[in-house]
Amino acid sequence: MAIKRWKTILSFAVLGLAVAALSYGYAAVYDYSKPMNGIDFALLATSMILCPPQLLFAFCIDCEVIGWNGFVMYSVIAVLNVVLYALVGMLVIWEKSAEPRNLTLR
């Protein structure tokens, strides 16, 4: 049973890493010189919701996403997102274990 719990936490952590990697990929290919349309806004909002550690670097206007500095910045974001998703996985396990089992009223 304990292995299943660790697999759940690890699955959430890997999901957090994948979300951060997708956010980095989107930020690296996004063309900031063009005006933002509805799809760009929806993708940006979804990226910020699914990867909240990006908000720590929101005021870093002069930071380049492409290159070594962007990779280091998104590595920090990825680590924080992995920790956040692992905590969510722990909460899911905790809530599952707190459910009442086979309670019958007589």
PAPA-611320 format. One record per residue: residue number from 1; residue in one letter; x, y, z of N, C-alpha, C in turn. Coordinates in Angstrom, 1 decimal, padded with zeros to 4 digits. Each point is the difference from the previous one (the first is absolute). Layout:
N
ATOM   resi   resn     n_px     n_py     n_pz    ca_px    ca_py    ca_pz     c_px     c_py     c_pz
ATOM    NUM      A        X        Y        Z        X        Y        Z        X        Y        Z
...
END
This chain:
106
ATOM   resi   resn     n_px     n_py     n_pz    ca_px    ca_py    ca_pz     c_px     c_py     c_pz
ATOM      1      M    000.8   -001.2    000.0   -000.8    001.2    000.0    000.9    001.3    000.0
ATOM      2      A    001.1   -000.1    000.7    000.9    001.2    000.1    000.6    000.3   -001.4
ATOM      3      I    000.3   -001.1   -000.8    000.6    000.2   -001.3   -001.0    000.7   -000.9
ATOM      4      K   -001.3   -000.3    000.1   -001.0    000.7   -000.8   -000.1    001.4    000.4
ATOM      5      R    000.1    000.4    001.2    000.0    001.4    000.5    001.2    000.7   -000.7
ATOM      6      W    001.2   -000.6    000.1    001.1    000.7   -000.6   -000.1    000.2   -001.5
ATOM      7      K   -000.6   -001.0   -000.6   -000.2    000.1   -001.5   -001.0    001.1   -000.3
ATOM      8      T   -001.0    000.2    000.8   -000.9    001.1   -000.2    000.7    001.3    000.2
ATOM      9      I    000.8    000.2    001.0    000.7    001.2    000.2    001.0    000.3   -001.1
ATOM     10      L    000.7   -001.1   -000.4    001.0    000.2   -001.1   -000.7    000.3   -001.3
ATOM     11      S   -001.2   -000.6   -000.2   -000.8    000.4   -001.3   -000.4    001.4    000.0
ATOM     12      F   -000.4    000.5    001.1   -000.3    001.5    000.1    001.2    000.8   -000.2
ATOM     13      A    001.1   -000.4    000.5    001.3    000.8   -000.1    000.4    000.0   -001.5
ATOM     14      V   -000.1   -001.1   -000.7    000.4   -000.1   -001.4   -001.0    000.8   -000.8
ATOM     15      L   -001.3    000.0    000.4   -000.9    000.9   -000.7    000.3    001.5    000.1
ATOM     16      G    000.5    000.4    001.2    000.4    001.3    000.3    001.2    000.4   -000.9
ATOM     17      L    001.0   -001.0   -000.1    001.1    000.3   -000.9   -000.4    000.1   -001.4
ATOM     18      A   -000.9   -000.8   -000.5   -000.5    000.1   -001.4   -000.7    001.3   -000.2
ATOM     19      V   -000.8    000.4    000.9   -000.6    001.3   -000.2    001.0    001.2   -000.1
ATOM     20      A    001.0   -000.1    000.9    001.0    001.1   -000.1    000.8   -000.1   -001.3
ATOM     21      A    000.3   -001.2   -000.5    000.7   -000.1   -001.2   -000.9    000.5   -001.2
ATOM     22      L   -001.3   -000.3    000.0   -000.8    000.5   -001.0   -000.1    001.6    000.1
ATOM     23      S    000.0    000.5    001.2   -000.1    001.4    000.1    001.3    000.7   -000.5
ATOM     24      Y    001.1   -000.7    000.2    001.3    000.5   -000.5    000.0    000.0   -001.5
ATOM     25      G   -000.5   -001.1   -000.6   -000.1   -000.2   -001.4   -000.8    001.1   -000.7
ATOM     26      Y   -001.2    000.3    000.7   -000.9    001.0   -000.5    000.7    001.4    000.1
ATOM     27      A    000.6    000.3    001.1    000.7    001.3    000.1    001.2    000.1   -000.9
ATOM     28      A    000.6   -001.1   -000.4    001.2    000.1   -000.9   -000.4    000.3   -001.4
ATOM     29      V   -001.2   -000.5   -000.4   -000.4    000.2   -001.4   -001.0    001.1   -000.2
ATOM     30      Y   -000.4    000.6    001.1   -001.0    001.1   -000.1    000.7    001.3   -000.6
ATOM     31      D   -000.7    000.6   -001.0    000.5    001.2   -000.6   -000.6    001.2    000.7
ATOM     32      Y    000.8    000.7    000.8   -000.5    001.1    000.7   -000.2    001.3   -000.8
ATOM     33      S    000.5    000.0   -001.2   -000.1    001.2   -000.9   -001.4    000.1   -000.6
ATOM     34      K   -000.7   -001.1    000.0   -001.3    000.0   -000.7   -001.1    000.3    001.1
ATOM     35      P   -001.1    000.5   -000.4   -001.1    000.3    001.0   -000.6   -001.3    000.5
ATOM     36      M   -000.5    000.0    001.2   -000.5   -001.2    000.7   -001.5   -000.2   -000.5
ATOM     37      N   -000.3   -001.2   -000.4   -001.4   -000.3   -000.4   -000.6   -000.9    001.1
ATOM     38      G   -001.2   -000.4   -000.2   -000.7   -000.8    001.0    000.6   -001.3    000.4
ATOM     39      I    000.6   -000.7   -001.0    000.6   -001.3    000.2    001.3    000.2    000.9
ATOM     40      D    000.7    001.0   -000.4    001.2    000.3    000.8   -000.3    000.4    001.5
ATOM     41      F   -001.1    000.7    000.2   -000.4    000.4    001.3   -000.4   -001.3    000.8
ATOM     42      A   -000.8   -000.8   -000.7   -000.5   -001.3    000.7    001.2   -000.9    000.4
ATOM     43      L    001.0   -000.1   -000.9    001.2   -000.8    000.3    000.8    000.6    001.1
ATOM     44      L    000.1    001.3    000.0    000.8    000.7    001.0   -000.7   -000.2    001.4
ATOM     45      A   -001.3    000.2    000.0   -000.8   -000.1    001.3    000.1   -001.5    000.5
ATOM     46      T   -000.1   -000.9   -000.9    000.0   -001.5    000.4    001.4   -000.3    000.5
ATOM     47      S    001.0    000.6   -000.6    001.4   -000.3    000.4    000.2    000.6    001.4
ATOM     48      M   -000.5    001.2    000.3    000.2    000.6    001.3   -000.8   -000.8    001.1
ATOM     49      I   -001.2   -000.5   -000.4   -000.8   -000.7    001.0    000.7   -001.4    000.3
ATOM     50      L    000.4   -000.7   -001.0    000.6   -001.3    000.2    001.5    000.0    000.5
ATOM     51      C    000.6    001.2   -000.2    001.4    000.1    000.5    000.2    001.3    000.7
ATOM     52      P   -000.6    000.1    001.2    000.1    001.3    000.8    001.4    000.5    000.3
ATOM     53      P    001.0   -000.8    000.2    001.3    000.6    000.3    000.5    001.0   -001.1
ATOM     54      Q   -000.6   -000.1   -001.2    000.4    001.0   -001.0   -000.3    001.5    000.5
ATOM     55      L   -000.9    000.1    000.8   -000.4    001.3    000.5    001.1    000.7    000.8
ATOM     56      L    001.0   -000.8    000.5    001.1    000.5    000.8    000.9    000.8   -001.0
ATOM     57      F    000.0   -000.3   -001.2    000.8    000.7   -001.0   -000.8    000.9   -000.9
ATOM     58      A   -001.2    000.4    000.4   -000.8    000.8   -000.8    000.5    001.4   -000.2
ATOM     59      F    000.8    000.5    000.9    000.6    001.4   -000.1    001.3   -000.1   -000.7
ATOM     60      C    000.5   -001.1   -000.4    001.3   -000.1   -000.7   -000.2    000.3   -001.5
ATOM     61      I   -000.2    001.2   -000.3   -000.3    000.4   -001.3    001.1   -000.2   -001.0
ATOM     62      D    001.2    000.3    000.4    001.2   -000.1   -000.9    000.6   -001.4    000.0
ATOM     63      C   -000.6   -001.0    000.6    000.5   -001.3    000.0   -000.3   -000.7   -001.3
ATOM     64      E    001.1   -000.6   -000.6   -000.2   -000.7   -001.3   -000.4   -001.5    000.4
ATOM     65      V   -001.0   -000.5   -000.7   -000.4   -001.3    000.2    000.9   -001.0   -000.8
ATOM     66      I    000.4    000.4   -001.2    000.8   -000.8   -000.8    001.4    000.1    000.4
ATOM     67      G    000.7   -001.1    000.2    001.4    000.0    000.4    000.2   -000.5    001.4
ATOM     68      W    001.2    000.1    000.5    000.4   -000.6    001.2   -000.7    000.7    001.2
ATOM     69      N   -000.2    001.3    000.0   -000.6    000.7    001.1   -001.5   -000.4    000.1
ATOM     70      G   -000.7   -000.2   -001.1   -001.4   -000.4    000.0   -000.1   -001.4    000.5
ATOM     71      F    001.0   -000.9   -000.4    000.0   -001.4    000.5    000.1    000.0    001.5
ATOM     72      V    000.9    000.8    000.5    000.3    000.0    001.5   -001.3    000.5    000.7
ATOM     73      M   -000.6    001.1   -000.6   -001.2    000.5    000.6   -001.1   -001.0    000.0
ATOM     74      Y   -000.2   -000.7   -001.1   -001.1   -001.0    000.0    000.4   -001.3    000.7
ATOM     75      S    001.2   -000.2    000.3    000.4   -001.1    000.8   -000.4    000.2    001.4
ATOM     76      V    000.1    001.3    000.5   -000.4    000.3    001.3   -001.6   -000.1    000.1
ATOM     77      I   -000.6    000.5   -001.0   -001.5   -000.1   -000.1   -000.4   -001.4    000.0
ATOM     78      A    000.7   -000.9   -000.7   -000.4   -001.4   -000.1    000.2   -000.7    001.4
ATOM     79      V    001.1    000.3    000.7    000.2   -000.6    001.3   -001.1    000.4    000.9
ATOM     80      L   -000.4    001.3    000.0   -001.1    000.5    000.9   -001.3   -000.6   -000.4
ATOM     81      N   -000.2   -000.2   -001.3   -001.3   -000.6   -000.5    000.0   -001.5    000.4
ATOM     82      V    001.1   -000.7   -000.1    000.0   -001.4    000.5   -000.3   -000.1    001.4
ATOM     83      V    000.5    000.8    000.9   -000.3    000.0    001.4   -001.5    000.3    000.2
ATOM     84      L   -000.5    001.0   -000.7   -001.4    000.3    000.1   -000.9   -001.1   -000.3
ATOM     85      Y    000.3   -000.7   -001.2   -000.8   -001.1   -000.4    000.1   -001.2    000.9
ATOM     86      A    001.2   -000.2    000.5    000.2   -001.1    001.0   -000.8    000.2    001.3
ATOM     87      L   -000.1    001.3    000.4   -000.8    000.3    001.2   -001.5   -000.3   -000.3
ATOM     88      V   -000.4    000.4   -001.2   -001.4   -000.3   -000.4   -000.2   -001.5    000.0
ATOM     89      G    000.9   -000.8   -000.5   -000.1   -001.4    000.0   -000.1   -000.6    001.4
ATOM     90      M    000.8    000.6    001.0   -000.1   -000.4    001.4   -001.4    000.3    000.5
ATOM     91      L   -000.5    001.2   -000.3   -001.3    000.3    000.5   -001.1   -000.9   -000.6
ATOM     92      V    000.2   -000.4   -001.2   -001.0   -001.0   -000.6    000.1   -001.3    000.7
ATOM     93      I    001.1   -000.5    000.3    000.2   -001.2    000.8   -000.6    000.1    001.4
ATOM     94      W    000.3    001.2    000.6   -000.5    000.2    001.4   -001.5    000.0    000.0
ATOM     95      E   -000.6    000.7   -001.0   -001.5    000.0   -000.1   -000.6   -001.4   -000.2
ATOM     96      K    000.7   -000.8   -000.9   -000.5   -001.3   -000.2    000.1   -000.9    001.2
ATOM     97      S    001.0    000.2    000.8    000.1   -000.8    001.2   -000.9    000.4    001.1
ATOM     98      A   -000.5    001.3   -000.1   -000.9    000.5    001.1   -001.5   -000.4   -000.3
ATOM     99      E   -000.3   -000.6   -001.2   -001.3   -000.3   -000.3   -000.5   -001.2    000.9
ATOM    100      P   -001.2    000.2    000.5   -000.6   -001.1    000.8   -000.2   -001.3   -000.8
ATOM    101      R    000.3   -001.1    000.6   -000.2   -001.3   -000.7   -001.0   -000.9    000.7
ATOM    102      N   -000.9   -000.5   -000.7   -001.0   -001.0    000.5   -000.7    000.5    001.2
ATOM    103      L   -000.4    001.2    000.1   -000.8    000.4    001.1   -001.5   -000.2   -000.2
ATOM    104      T   -000.6   -000.7    000.8   -001.4   -000.3   -000.1   -000.7    000.4    001.3
ATOM    105      L   -001.1    000.6   -000.2   -000.8    000.4    001.2   -001.0   -001.1    000.4
ATOM    106      R    000.0   -000.3    001.2   -001.0   -001.1    000.5   -001.0    000.6    000.9
END
